[in-house]
């Protein structure tokens, strides 16, 4: 397994962490929280890791984590995954906060909704989802 951490510059001032996981045998890739700079992420996938994007995993629906999703999906494919409890926010700008942080409205749909304890397979790797909801 190869794990890359990218600092993705966003309009909010601080960079957002984006992770790329490559399963070396199958060359399957999962990107976690592509907040923007989709060209940079696509180059990492195609030119450096030389893999195939299988999943775009979103830890939650806020705009500073999902801004680059659609552009990355257009460039590299992959299925969009998000926890069931956060999925409504993907197509609701009032929940994903895109109008409040000075970016275009973001509205997108997940390909699959996941739950806590679900398993995600990436080649021979297996990831167990541990749901950690926000508490206010």
C-alpha positions as CSV (number, residue, x, y, z in Angstrom):
1,X,0.0,0.0,0.0
2,X,1.2,3.5,-0.8
3,X,-0.4,6.4,1.1
4,X,0.1,10.0,-0.1
5,X,-1.0,13.1,1.7
6,X,-1.6,16.2,-0.3
7,X,-2.2,19.7,1.1
8,X,-4.9,21.1,-1.1
9,X,-5.2,24.9,-1.2
10,X,-8.7,26.2,-0.7
11,X,-10.3,29.6,-0.6
12,X,-10.7,29.5,3.1
13,X,-7.0,30.1,3.8
14,X,-5.8,26.9,5.3
15,X,-5.1,23.9,3.2
16,X,-7.3,20.8,3.4
17,X,-5.8,17.3,3.7
18,X,-6.4,15.0,0.8
19,X,-5.2,11.4,0.9
20,X,-4.5,9.1,-2.0
21,X,-4.3,5.3,-1.3
22,X,-2.9,3.0,-3.9
23,X,-3.1,-0.8,-3.7
24,X,0.0,-1.7,-5.5
25,X,-0.9,-5.1,-6.9
26,X,-4.3,-4.1,-8.5
27,X,-3.3,-0.4,-9.1
28,X,-6.7,0.6,-7.6
29,X,-6.8,4.0,-6.0
30,X,-9.0,5.7,-3.5
31,X,-8.9,9.5,-3.0
32,X,-10.2,10.9,0.3
33,X,-11.6,14.4,0.4
34,X,-10.6,16.0,-2.9
35,X,-11.1,19.6,-1.9
36,X,-9.9,21.2,-5.1
37,X,-6.8,21.2,-7.3
38,X,-8.2,18.3,-9.2
39,X,-5.5,18.6,-11.9
40,X,-2.8,18.0,-9.2
41,X,-4.7,15.0,-7.9
42,X,-5.3,13.6,-11.4
43,X,-1.6,13.9,-12.2
44,X,-0.7,12.0,-9.1
45,X,-3.1,9.3,-10.1
46,X,-2.2,9.0,-13.8
47,X,1.4,10.1,-14.1
48,X,3.1,9.3,-10.8
49,X,1.1,6.3,-9.3
50,X,-0.1,5.1,-12.7
51,X,-3.2,3.7,-11.2
52,X,-7.0,3.6,-11.7
53,X,-9.3,5.6,-9.5
54,X,-11.9,3.3,-8.0
55,X,-13.3,5.5,-5.2
56,X,-13.7,9.1,-4.2
57,X,-14.4,8.8,-0.5
58,X,-15.8,11.9,1.3
59,X,-15.5,12.1,5.1
60,X,-18.3,14.6,5.2
61,X,-20.2,17.0,2.9
62,X,-18.8,20.4,3.6
63,X,-17.6,22.4,0.6
64,X,-14.0,22.7,1.8
65,X,-13.8,18.9,1.4
66,X,-15.9,18.3,-1.8
67,X,-15.1,21.2,-4.1
68,X,-12.9,19.1,-6.5
69,X,-15.1,16.0,-6.6
70,X,-16.9,16.5,-9.9
71,X,-13.9,17.7,-11.8
72,X,-11.8,14.7,-10.5
73,X,-14.6,12.3,-11.4
74,X,-14.7,13.7,-14.9
75,X,-10.9,13.4,-15.3
76,X,-10.4,10.0,-13.7
77,X,-13.7,8.3,-13.1
78,X,-14.3,6.6,-9.7
79,X,-17.4,6.1,-7.6
80,X,-18.3,8.8,-5.0
81,X,-18.8,7.3,-1.5
82,X,-20.1,9.1,1.6
83,X,-21.7,8.1,4.8
84,X,-25.5,7.9,4.6
85,X,-25.9,10.6,7.3
86,X,-23.9,13.1,5.3
87,X,-25.2,12.3,1.8
88,X,-28.1,14.8,1.9
89,X,-25.6,17.7,2.2
90,X,-24.0,16.9,-1.2
91,X,-26.9,18.3,-3.1
92,X,-28.0,20.9,-0.6
93,X,-25.9,24.1,-0.5
94,X,-27.4,25.1,2.8
95,X,-25.9,22.0,4.4
96,X,-22.6,21.8,2.5
97,X,-22.1,25.6,3.2
98,X,-20.9,26.4,-0.3
99,X,-22.8,29.8,-0.5
100,X,-21.5,30.9,2.8
101,X,-17.8,30.4,2.1
102,X,-17.7,32.3,-1.2
103,X,-17.7,29.5,-3.8
104,X,-20.2,28.4,-6.4
105,X,-23.0,26.3,-5.2
106,X,-22.0,22.7,-5.0
107,X,-24.7,20.1,-5.8
108,X,-23.7,16.5,-6.5
109,X,-24.9,13.0,-5.9
110,X,-23.0,10.0,-4.3
111,X,-22.8,6.8,-6.3
112,X,-23.0,4.8,-3.0
113,X,-24.0,5.6,0.6
114,X,-22.1,3.7,3.3
115,X,-22.7,3.0,6.9
116,X,-20.6,2.4,9.9
117,X,-19.0,-1.1,9.9
118,X,-19.3,-1.4,6.1
119,X,-16.2,-2.7,4.3
120,X,-14.5,-1.0,1.4
121,X,-12.3,-3.1,-0.8
122,X,-9.4,-1.7,-2.8
123,X,-7.6,-4.6,-4.5
124,X,-6.3,-6.8,-1.6
125,X,-6.8,-4.0,1.0
126,X,-9.9,-3.9,3.2
127,X,-11.1,-0.8,5.0
128,X,-13.7,-0.9,7.7
129,X,-15.8,2.2,8.1
130,X,-15.9,3.7,11.5
131,X,-18.6,6.4,11.6
132,X,-17.6,9.3,13.8
133,X,-20.5,11.8,13.6
134,X,-20.1,15.4,14.7
135,X,-21.6,16.3,18.0
136,X,-22.7,19.9,18.8
